């Protein structure tokens, strides 16, 4: 359920980018699907598992449904999903997807018996990779490279908190909620208040 929610939210971000680029319905589906399943695909390949959406194509259907819904809104209500409002929705949906996949990726890795450190790395990669693919395919600068914003840092922190609490045998619901809050909270603080690491000596903002 957690992973499906992440797939749907990240698929929405792909559809929002497709709106801004003026793509056709198949472009919407492609970008939404690549974004929605990209991170989980990388995780499963690294774990040597059958990729989740190959085993069960329901997540591809979720991505396609989100994509077509967004295309219909963009077609019927021009301007509703692009411009300033669309950009803000993209940023916040991406933040939610980042949190969902950081936790889901970490838990999935822990479930197959990898070490906590490896699970944290896989959680961060799962959270980041779909958005990177989306932005590259759309010809945009990946969000992970935006200035000094917390992005991978937020995903890694949420993954680390998830792994730590899982090792303490805490209730799974609490583990998920704390992991989600950690990732989303750091990302939100970076967006709203400019939280970031300081510049390296002699460097400027990118």
Secondary structure as UniProt FT lines:
FT   HELIX           2..21
FT   HELIX           25..47
FT   HELIX           52..55
FT   HELIX           58..76
FT   TURN            78..79
FT   HELIX           83..111
FT   TURN            112..113
FT   HELIX           116..137
FT   TURN            138..139
FT   HELIX           143..145
FT   TURN            147..148
FT   HELIX           152..167
FT   TURN            168..169
FT   HELIX           172..193
FT   TURN            201..202
//
